[in-house]
Amino acid sequence: MKTLKLLRHAKSDWHTPYEDDKLRGLNNRGHRDIARIAPLLSNYLISSQSILVSAAHRAQLTIQGIADKHSPENKSPLTWTVEESLYTFSMTHLLSLLGNISNDFTDICFVGHNPAFTELINYLAMPSLDNFPTCGFIEMKLQIHSWQDITEGCGKVSCYLTPKQIKKGQCNDIH
């Protein structure tokens, strides 16, 4: 069994003009959402053997914001690697990236973008998800022995968290 975690970047800033989409930062809601969800994500993220983050500034600000609020009972800091190929909006590119992951890794996390994440979640485990929200987190248990064995429907959602659930007090790590 393999575990795949996806964290969509927090709400980005569309009001400031940027020459390059990769340079967009976060807006105020994005920062608030990070503060809301970070305490719940610490244990999920620290168990990941590898956290790969899109080269987009907004994705890097998201993981950095979560790391800055990382739960003090976790003695290990969150560490991650910037992965240029995660700056994608294509599920096909994500599947290709997953297929190239070493099978030594059983638990990985991607920090990236829609629509690729919504499409991947629908493909693997949740065919009726309309939109994976900004700063949303999902953990899926994949019924595979090798990352190269990923197929449609091979996953089961073990945790789904959104800032909106937390704000409404409806969050209890849905399993």
PyMOL commands that set and color helices and strands:
alter all, ss='L'
color gray80, all
select helices_A, chain A and resi 21-23+28-46+57-68+84-86+91-99+116-124+147-149+163-167
alter helices_A, ss='H'
color red, helices_A
select strands_A, chain A and resi 2-8+50-53+81-82+107-112+137-142+155-161
alter strands_A, ss='S'
color yellow, strands_A
deselect
rebuild
show_as cartoon
